[in-house]
Amino acid sequence: MTDSAAAPAASASSPAPPDAPTGLKRGAIGLGGAVVMSAALMGPAVSVYFNPQLVAAQAGAATPFVFALSMVASLIVANGIMEMARELPSAGAFYTYVSRGVGPRAGFVTGGLMFVAYALLVPAELALMGSYAHDVLKQHGIDVPWVAVSLVAAAAMTLLSVRGIAGSIKTALIMFSAEVAVILVLSVVVLSKGGAHGLSAEPFNPARSLHGVSGIALGMVYGVLSFIGFEAAATLGEETRNPRRNVPRGLGYSLILVGAIYIFCTYAETIGFGTGDGDVAKLADDPSPFVTLGQTFAPWLNLLIGLAGLSSIFAVTVNSNNGIVRILFAMGREGMLPRRLATVSPKLGTPVTTVLVQSGFAVVVTLLFGLWVGPFNTYAYLGAILTFGIIPVYWLTNIACMRFFRAPSRRFNPLRHGVLPVLGILLMVIPVYGSVWPVPAAPYNWFPYAVLAYIAVLTTTAWVLGRRRPELLSRTGEVLAGADEDEAAETTAAAVTTRQAGA
């Protein structure tokens, strides 16, 4: 069944024909699908493979403590997003929240930032997939060019997105389950053998930080970044059953689930290397500590550890692609982008045109950057840029939460709609500060300013649209997924009336 609450107009002045598909496939997934969407996008295996050593360089043996603290910080940041998702279920997610809570111009800027955050994540992951698969296969005597792997992954990603969100979520669930099973098994093996020097509670003692409080704060840069992606379920507001209930819960449950995995696995990593200063130094200097633990404690898991990494990367790729497709769809539906992006397949209930455009963009960027700077540098560079893109979105959404619930017609809660959003904004300053100071080497030192320049362009464009085409901006965030069919029909009627009046 298609979602009548998400009806795109064929043009600014005329709605789609009555028998035309009017929106994304309604009720395609439930609470479990929302959890998987966010959990898989966080990429537990990738984070466990590549982030703990970066935290350990700052926080030493207190690395698991930092991940626990980062989970709490992420839950605080998520509060504002969950509150808005409960009130404004929409494929536009942050674009819709900020449009309704702050204003249309800010919503336009948010949509542009989400494009940077999610659209660049896809080629970043495709490049990493090619690089990592090439290395894993080469260890087993098979030499496959990274480009070939990336293109195959892109084709599979596109096929899954075209066929519908339900199939993508099922695939992501399989991938997520496989990667989590491998990293949990290895962690259990390490702990059952007592690690390097026996079990200890020292990894949860903040006093074991190498550089005190500053070490914990800088370690949180990588701890918090490991949770980025938790917000992905918000883009499924029009395809999730009972979205006002299931989308916010999906965000929260996925954070708790993945956070528990991080804490357990990083504890096993720390114990596996040892809690002494020399042991921690080895952990911090190891580019692949989880692989090292596998070779030390469970050599029979080596192949599965490599495959778990590939599984995690592909799950992130598929889910990030689905996320940006839905945001582009929502912006096309409301005229912020070409309306052709809001075309829905009558048979599949998916925005096929948007999927193909986004996939084409991802492949071009992957090849251009990958052949220029190498596949791993493509992942590193694009990953840094998109991080600077997503954090302002978190800030704007929490500001939107405070403003939205202060309206006389809504019930304002001082904690949920005041204290926690402010705290969430402040906490997201930590990864930004850690990414710009000390000043990193080129080209990383240029990335923050490139994103600032992009924000300036978006802001100027939004201002010009507001002056020259105010009726266009007035439509931002207007279409929501209702809690039932009657509400959906009312929302659609109001949306069509607004378009006709604006035209």
N, C-alpha and C positions, 0 to 999 in steps of 0.2 A: 504494500500500500504506500502511495506517495503522500508526502506531508503537505496538506493543504494550507498549513500555517506558514509555509515557506515559499509562497507563490511569487516567482519573478515576473515582472511585467515584460511583455514583448518589446515594448518601447516606453518612453517616458509618458506617453499619452494614452496607450491602449494596453489593457491587460492581456495575458495569454488566453487563447481560446479555451472554452470550458473543458474540452476533452484532452487538452495538452497536459503533459506532466508538469506539476507545479512545484515540486520540491524534492528534497532528498528522501530516501526511503525511510518512512517513519517506523519506529519501534523495531529497528533491525537488530539492536543489541540490548542487553540488560545491564545490571550493575556489574557483573563479572567482566563484560566487555569494556566498560568504562575503566575498571581497575587495570585491565591488561593494557589498554591504550596508553595510560600514563606510566605504568610500571615498566613496560617494555621500552618506552622512549627514554627512560632514565638509563637503560643499558647496564644492568648490574654487573655483568661479567667484564665489560669494557672498563667500568669505573673501578672495579676491584683489581683488574690487571694493571691499570696505568696511573691511578691516583694516590693510593696509600703511600707510595714512596715519596711523593711530593709533599704530602702532609708530614711524613716522618722527618723530612729534612728540617722542618720548623718545630714540630711538636714532639719529636722523639718517640719514646715509648708510650706517650699519651695519645697516640694516633686514634685508637678506638674511642677514646673520650671525645676527641674532636668530631668524629663522625656522629656520635650520639648528640653532641651539642648542635651540630649542623642540622640534624633531623628536627630538633626542636625549633631551630631558627626557620627552617623551611615550612614547618607547620604553621608558624606565626605568619609568615609571608602568605601562605596559602589561604589563611582565614578570609582575607578580603576577596580573593578570587572565588572561594566557595560561596560566600554570601551573595556575590553578584550572579554567580551561576544559578543559584537557587531562585533568584528573582527574574533573570533575563536569559533563559535557555535559548541559545542561538548558535548556528554554525559559525557566525562571526566572532564568537567568544570575546576576546579582549577588545576588539574593534567595536563590538556592540556595547560592552560594559562602559567603556570610556566615552563613547558617543552619548550614551544616556546619562552618565554620571557627571561628566565634566563638560562636554559639548561636542558638536559635530567636527569642529576643526581639530580638536585633540583626538577624536576618534579616527579621523583621516590619518593623522600622524602615527597613531597606534597601529593602524593597518599596514602602513609603510614599514614600520619597525618589525612587525610580525613577519613581513615578507623577508626582511634581512635575516631574522632569527631562524625561521623554519626553512625558507627556500634555499638558504646557503647550507643548512645542516644536511640536506639531502646529498649534494655533490661532495661535501666534506666526508660523509659516511661512505659514499660510493668509492671515493679515492682510498679511504682507509681499508675498505673491503678488498680492493684490488691489491694494495700493498701488503696487507696482512696475509691474505690467501696465497699470494706469490711466495712469501717467506715460509709459511707453513708447508706448502706443497714442496718447496725446494728442499726442506729438511728430509723429505721422504723420497727424494730423487726425481721429482716431477717439476719441470720448469714451464710454467704457464705465464705469459705476459700479464701484467697487472691490468692493462687496458681491457683485455678479453674478459677477465673476471668482472670488472666494473660494468661493462656493457651487458653481460649476462644478468648481473644483479639488477641493473636498471630495467631490463626487459621484464624480469619477474616482478619487480616492484610495480611497474606500469600495469601489467596484467591483473595483479591483485587489486589495485586501486580501481580499475575499470569494472571489475566483476562485482565490487561492492564492499562495504565496510565489514559485513559479517565474515566474509572469507578472509579479509586481511586480519581481522582480530583473531580468527581461529589459527591462522598461520603464526601470528605473533605469539599466541598462547603456547603453541608447540615449541617455538624457538625460545621463548622466555623460560618455559619449564625445563627444557634441555640444558640451557646455560646455567640456570639456578641449581639444577641437580648436580652438575659437575662441580661447581665451585663449593657447594655445600658438602659434597662427598669428600673432596680434598680437605676442606676445613676440618671435618670430623676426623679424618685420618690423622692429620697433623696433631690435633688435640688429644686423640686417643693414644698417640705415641709420646705425649708429653712435650711436644715441641723440641726446642733446642736444649732447654734447661729446666723443664718442668712447668706446670701450670701456675699462674700467679694472677692476682688482682691488680698488679701494678699498671697495666695498660689503661685502667680506668681512673688512675690517680693523676689529676691535673698537675700536681707538683713534679711529675716526671717529664714535663715539657722541657725540651732542650733550651728554649729561650724564654721561659716563663710565660707570662700572660701574652706578651707580644707573639710568642711562638704559637700559642693556641689561636690567636686572632688571625695570624697569617696562614696557619694551617687550615682555618675555616674557609679561606678563599677556595681551596680545592675540595674541601668537604661540601660546602654549599653548592659548588658547581656540579658535583656528582648528582645532585638532586634536580638540577634543571631538566625540565621535560615533564615534571609531575603535572603540569597544567594542561597537558595534551587532551585529556578527556573533555575539557571545556568546549572543544571544537565539535563534539558529538552531541550538542544540545538538541539537535533536530532529528537525530537518528536513534536516540536512547529512549527506552521505555521509561515513563515517569521521570523525565529529565530533571525536574526541580528537586527530586529526591536523590536520584541515582548518580547524577553528575557530581554534585558536591561530595557525596559519600565516596564515589570512585576516586576523586582527588585525595581525600584524606586517607582512605584505606591503602591506596598505592604508596603513599609516602611512608606510612607505618610499616607496610610489608617490606618495601625496598630498604628502608632504614634499618629494620631488624636484620636483613641480609648483610648490609654493609657492616654493621656493628659486629656481628658474629664472624664474618669472614676477615675483617681487619684485625680482630682479636686473634684469630688463628694465624694470620700473617705475622703479627708482632711476636706471638709466642713461638712461632716456627723459626724465626730468626733469633729470638732472644731479646730480653729487655735491657741488657747492659749497653753502655754507651757505644762500645765497639760493634755490638750486634746491630744496634739501630743504625749505625753508620753504614753497615753493609746493606741493610734494607733500603736506606735512602739512596744509595749509589747504584742499586740494582735496577736496570731498565724494565725488567719483567720479573718481579719478585714472586708472583704466583706461579710462573713457569718454573722458577728455581725450586720452589717448595715441592712442586710436582716431581721434579727430577730427584729430589732428595728423599721425599717420604713416600711417593707412589709413582714410580716410573711407568707403571702400567696405564696410568691416566694421561700420559703425554699427548697422545693423539686426540683424546676427547677434550683436553684442555684447549688445544688449538681449534677444534671444531666449535667448542662453546664460545670462543671469542668471535668466530665468524657468525655464529647464530645470533649473538648479541648485536653485532654490527648491523646485520640485515634487519632485525626486528626494529632497531632504531630508525633505519632508513625507511622502511615501510610506514611506520607510524608518523614520522615527521612529514613524509610526503602526503599522507592522508590529512594531516593537520593543516598544512598550508593550502591544499586544494580546497578545503572547506572555507577557509578565510577568503581566498580569492573568489570563490563562488558567491559568498555573502556580499562582497564588495561589488561584484559584477551585477548581482541582483538589484542592488540599490543605486546603480549607475556610477559608482566611484571608479569602476573599471569597465571595459567593454562588456555590454550585456550578453554577448555570446558566451562569456565565461559562466553564465548562469543557466546554460542549456542543460537539461537533464534527459538522460536516455529513457524513453518510454518503457523499455524492456527491463533495464537494470536498476533504474532509479538512482543513477550516479551521474555526476557532472563530467561526462567523458571528455568534452572539449577542454575543460580546465585540467584534467588529468594529463592529457596529451601535451598541452602547452607547458605545464610544470615539469613533466618528465623530459621534454625536449630541452628546456632551460637547464635542468640538472645535468644532463648528458653533456651539453655544450660547455658548461662551466667546469665540469669534471675533466674533460679532455683538454681544454685550454690551460687551466691551471696545472693539471697533472703533468702534461708534457712540457710545461714551462719550468715549474719549480720542483717537480717530483710529486708523487702521490701522497707521501706522508706529510710533506710540507704543505700540500693543499689542505689536508685535514687540520693541521696545526694552525695555519693562517686563517682559514675560513672559520674554524672553531673560535678563535680569539675574536674575530669581528662579530660573529653572531651573538657571542656572550654580551658584548657591549650593546647589541640591539635588544636583547630580551630583558635586561635589567630595567631600563627605563619603562618598559611595558608593565613590569611588576609595580614600579612606583606609581605610574598613572592609574593602574587598576585599583590600588589601595586608596589613592586620592578620590577616585570615582566612588568607591565604597562609602567613604566618609560623606561626600556631598549627596549621593543618591539617597541615603537613609536619613538625611536631615530634612527631607521634604516633609511638610506637615501631614501628608497622607500616609506616611510610613512610620513604622515603629523603630525608633532609634535606640540602640543598646550601647551605652557608653563604652563597654569593654570591647564588643565585637566590631563596632562601627566607629570607634574612636581610638582607644588605647592600642589595640592590636594592629590596626593599619599603620599608625604612626611608627610603632616598634618595627613592623615589617619593612617599612621604607628605610629606617635607620640601619637595620641589619643588612640590607642589600647594598649599603655603602661599603661594607667590608670587602666583598670580592672586587669591587671597582677600585678601591684604594690599593688593594694588594696587587692589582694588575697594572697600575700606573706608577707605583712607587715601591721600591726603587725603580728608576726609569729603566725599562727593559731594552734589550738590544734591538736594532733595526731588523725587520720592518715592524716589529711589535709596537715600538714607540709611536708609530704613525697611526695605528688602528683606531685609538680613541678619538683622534681628531678627524679621521675620515668619517666615523659614525656621527660626530657632532656636525660636520659639514652636511651630511645626508639629512640629519634632523632639521637643519636650517632650510634646506631645499624643500623638505616636506611641509614645514611650517609656512614658508612663503607661498607654496602652491595652495595650501589650505586657505590662507588669507585671501589669495586672489580668487579662488572658487567662491569663498564667502561673499566677496564683493560683486562678482560678475554673475554667479549662478547660485544664489542663496537657496533656491528651491531644490537644488541638487543636494546640498549639504543637509537640508532639512529632513532628508529621507534616511540619514544614517541611523542604523540600529533600530529600524522601525519594525522589522519582521522577527517574530519570536516563535518558538515552539510552545504551543499551549499544553497544559496538563491534560486536556481532553479535547475531543473533536469539536465541541461547541465553542470552546475558547479559541481553537485554531481557526474556525470559520470567521469568528468575530475579528480576529487579528488580521486575517487576509482581507476582509472587507474594508477595514480601516486603512490598511496599507494601500489598497487600490484607490480609495477615495482621496487619500493624501497625494498620490501620484497625479491623479487627474486634476486635482485642484492646483498642484504645483505647476503642472504643464499649462 
